[in-house]
Amino acid sequence: MQAGPETATRSPGNSSPSDHLPGEQARFLSAGQAVSLVLALVAVILVADQLTKSWITARYGPCGNPTFTPVLGRFAGFSYVCNSGTAFSRFENSAFVWLPVLLAVGVVAWLWVRSLHGARLMQQLAFGLIIGGALGNVIDRARLGYVVDFVDLRLSDQLRWYVFNVADSCICIGVALLALAFWRAETTSQKEAATPEPAA
């Protein structure tokens, strides 16, 4: 008995590696490969983040030394800050500080699990950076009650960025990569949808 023509269609967001040309399949990972990549990246980030924070704490003493120590001239250096808030010191010294943290972790975990079907390399690198950075700061908050920040970028004492750490850097890079990955995936899906299927 001969099977009839396949009538089911897939939405662009649910495409699988087999739906793409051979040259494009290198962009995709199996679920197992994606999980292994993300876990390995998380482990590397956690080690780097916790080692740098331990070094800063040992060098400058417990809970903060806001004095600027120049490393690259007067524009970049170290200022040891104990951040009891969330990103950009929001919810500082607040009993609700864990609420946005847990909400953000839950959303990222949900997005990552959904991404494992037809996982793309850039997408998984982004999730690894975000999850690793988030866990690095969560470990600080659970262990110390605050997050150790120390990288200080500035043009002057008045014109300066928020003091941050390795984990924060990974989160920011990961978010940018994730946005780029979703944009590229959406662009590819639109091109595929616009391409007429060959006649049977």
N, C-alpha and C positions, 0 to 999 in steps of 0.2 A: 504494500500500500504506500503510495507516494505522498509525502507530506505536502500540504498546500503552501502557498506563499505566506511568508510571515507578515502579519498585519499589525502586530504590536509596534508601537513607536516609543522611543525614549525621549524624555525632555532633555534639553541641552545640559542641565546641571547634573544629570544622572548618567552621563556617557561613561562607557567603560574603556579600558585600554584597547580592546579588540575593535572598537568603533573607529580607530584612528589609523592613519597611514603608518607603515613600519618605521619611518624616520621619526615619527612623533612618539612612539611607544617608550622611548628612553626617558621621557618626562614622567612616566608613571611608575609607581611603586606598588607592590602588593601590600596588603594590610600588615603582614609580618615584617616586611622590610621597613615600612613607615614607622611602626612601633619601635623597632630596633634603632632606627636612625634618631628618632626623637629622644628615646631614653639615653642613648649614648651622648647626645648633645646636652641633655639636661645634666648628666653626670659631670661632664667637662665644665659646664657653667657653674655648677654648685661648688666644685673644687676651687675654681679660679675666684669666684665671688667670696667664699668663706676664707680662703687664704689671704686675699688682699685685705679683707676686713680685720682679720686677726693681726696682720702686720701693722695696720694703722692703729688698732687699739693698743698693741704692745708699745708702739712708738710714742703715741700721744697720751696714753693713760686712759682711765675709765671715763666714759660718757663725756666726751667732747673737749676739743680745744679749737675754738673758732678762729684762732690766729692763722692768717694766710701764710703758707710756706711755699714760696715760688719754686717751680720746677722748670717751666719753659718761660723764662723771663717773668714779667709781671702779669702775663695773660693766662697762665695755667699753672695750677699747683694744688696743694692739699689744704683743706680746712675741715677738721674733724667735727662733724655735726651728728647729734643723736636725734633722729627724726621720729617722734612718737605719733606722727600723722600718716596720711597716705601720700599719694603722688602730689608733689608741689606743696607738701606740708598741710594738706587739707585734713580736717578732723583731728587736728593736733590736740593731744591730751583729752580726747573725747572717749566716752565709754562706748560709742558707736563705731569706733575705728575699724572693728572687725567686719561690720556689715558690708561696706563697699568692697573690702578685700575678698570676702567669701563669695559675694555676688560675682565679682570679676573672675575669680577662679572657676566658679561653676559655669559661667558662660563660655570661657575658653575651653574647658574640658568638654562641654557639649559640642562646640564647633569642631574640636579635634576629632572626636569620635565619629561625627558625621562625615568628616573629610577622609576617613580611612578607605572608603569605597572609591576606587579610582583616584588614589592619592597622587598628588604631583610633588616633585622634588622640592621646588621652591616653597610650596605651601607647607610641607612638613618641616623644612628648615626653619620657617617662620614660627611654627607652633613650638618647636624645640627651644628656640630663643625665648619666646614669651613664657612658656611653662618653666624653663630653667630659671629665668629671672624672677618670676613670681615666687617660686619656691625658695629662692635665695633670701628674698625679703621676708617671706613668711617665717622661715627658720629664725631670723633675727628677732622678729616681733614676738614669736612664741618663747624664745630662749632669753631674750634681754628686755623685752617690753618696748623696744624701739628699733629702728633700722639705722645701721651705721652708714653714713654718707661721708664722702671725703674728696671727690673730684670737684675742683672749683675752677670754673672758666669765667673770665672777666675781662672787660676793657678798662675798668677802674673800680674803685671801692663802691661807687654808686651804680655803675653799669655792670651787672654780673648776672649769670644764670644761676638757677637753683643748684645747690651742691648735690651731687648724685654719686652713684657707685656702679660697679660692674653689672650688677643685676638690672639696674635701671637702664643702662645702655643696651643690654640685650633685649629688654622689653620694647624699647623704642625702635630698635632696628628690626625686631620681629614684627611689630605692628606695621611698619612701613613695607616690609617684604610681603606680609599677608595681604595688605591692600593691593600691592602690585600683582600678586599671584591671582587674587580674585578678579582683578581688572583684566589680566591676560586670559584667564579662563572664560570670562564673559565675552571678551572680544572674539576668542576662538569659537565659542558656541554660536555667536551671531553670524560669523562667517560660514559655519557649517550649515546653519539653518537657511542661509541665503543661497547656498550652492544647490542647484537642482540635481536630484538623483538621476542616475543614468537609466534609460529605458530598459525594461526587462527584455 
